[in-house]
Amino acid sequence: MLSVPTLWTVIVINFLALGLVWAYVARAYPKFEAARYWTAAAVLAAAGAAISMLRDVMDPRFPLIGGGGVMIFSSWLACMGVARFYHRPVSWAAAITNSLFCTAGLAFFLVVADNMPMRVVIYSLAQSTPIVLTLPLLLGQQNGRENPGARLAAIVGFLLLSIHAVRSGAALFGYGGAITAINFNGLQSLMILLLVFLAMGWNFACLLMAIERLRNEVADLALLDDLTGVANRRHLLQRLTEECARSERSGAPFSLLVIDLDGFKAINDTHGHAAGDACLKHFTLMAQTRLRPGDMLARTGGDEFCVVLPSSSLREAAAIARRVLEVCRQDAEACTGSEIPIAISIGVAQWDRGIGAFPDRLMANADHALYAAKKNGKNDFAVYDPVPPLSPEPIGRDQSQRTFA
């Protein structure tokens, strides 16, 4: 049987070590807000355990009540850190109110009616409440991704709840022998040691969550264009490869738009590269307003963009190209003073069996259509069609579409 001071000494050392780890993480990554909550939680848990150790040298009521209250609030901070990790709001009022209410319960069953089992139950419920509120976040997905650290934290959370339940039941029904404020029986000592190690496991899981978040952010940066924030060429090729493979399996078509800003070199030469960058970002925002959920806009370099249109026929792709073209025309007509009008040319192509699993063939077809749109006067779009019509008809600019072999 372990003495209470020995157990609390283990807890103090454990949480101080965890606090140092999280303090380093918070300092190294100042924008990672969750680390600050986890640092505070670990430091407060160590402080609460240290206060509880004073029961041997002074009136035990203050250390029991004060230390227990600090430990309860530290558990709320730890779970609030998980909420901030998922960019969810936290309720300081709920955390403080719950901590004060449970601390008052500890005080009642110590000062008014001395009942050690009830103090164990109240403390266990107070520690379990924030965990229960946090589990839905840990079991869910963020941006469609699963986080291995979150799954581990959820498992540890369920184990913590189980240990608290067993500990409370054992205290209420007297299993394992009597317990006092100075000494716990063997079963209670074992439960507390398990809680300490599970707390270490919880913090390790949170560290894994942070590592996985940083890894995903680095992976996303490798697939995004630095200037506009849309997909880059690497991401575009990955998506086109996936869509080609999907279309080969199902036979369902998809389409591609290739877009080029007309006269972009003249904008850079006349107004400077900063103005050119602003035009690129402005076009990106305009184009995204005319795309559908699931469509992917990518910047492939310079003033060239592509739009992947999944599950879209050539006719549907032409309609989207017309919408993007019109929003740019309307914006150009509204330009006044020193504002720079943006004009674009678009090439439209659709995947077919001849393209197969080779996205470069689809891009080449769309490029051919783009060249035709520029040849026909720019500020327009053209559709790639390898089969010439039987009876060609002249197509005026008012139709805003070019079809060619």
Secondary structure, DSSP 8 states (H G I E B T S, - for coil): --BHHHHHHHHHHHHHHHHHHHHHHHHH-TT-HHHHHHHHHHHHHHHHHHHHGGGGTS-THHHHHHHHHHHHHHHHHHHHHHHHHTT----HHHHHHHHHHHHHHHHIIIIIS--HHHHHHHHHHHHHHHHHHHHHHHHS-BTTB--HHHHHHHHHHHHHHHHHHHHHHHHHHTTTS---SSB--HHHHHHHHHHHHHHHHHHHHHHHHHHHHHHHHHHHHTTB-TTT-SB-HHHHHHHHHHHHHHHHHH----EEEEEEETTHHHHHHHH-HHHHHHHHHHHHHHHHTTS-TT-EEEEEETTEEEEEETT--HHHHHHHHHHHHHHHHHHHHT--TT-----EEEEEEE--TTTTT-HHHHHHHHHHHHHHHHHTTSSSEEEE-SS--SS-----GGG---EE-
